């Protein structure tokens, strides 16, 4: 896993370059990464992009400061849990149910506050990490404030190596 304290240091860029190198070497790989969405030079949200080329919103800036009970927020961003789960969960299930001959490297960028609103995602990540033969290349944040349970669980696993980037 790749970890960083700050946004914008290149975790996703690093993941994308490693992914391209693995793909060009013929290594089977699947997964997703998150990408900034900008309008007029201003970040307006994040998209989820799967390695098979599908894309959908993860979050967008909300112009409304009131929150409905079903809204998931991180700072100024409202998380689109339905879009996220529709893109990511089928891919993780596919990785998790592959036969030993079909095992792939699984890219998970990132396991952070927005993604962790999804209980189904948490379960799928745990299943992927415990699945025999699946190698996970992922990103996690260095906690600021309250630690994120799944992130700390991943960080403390004996079979996980964390690389910090700055």
Secondary structure, DSSP 8 states (H G I E B T S, - for coil): -EEESSTTSSHHHHHHHHHHHHHHTT--EEEEEEEEEEETTEEEEEEEEETTS-EEEEEEE-S-----TT-EEETTEEE-HHHHHHHHHHHHHHHHT--GGG--EEEEEEESTTGGG-HHHHHHHHHHHHSTT-EEEEEEE--SSS--HHHHHHHT-TT---EE--
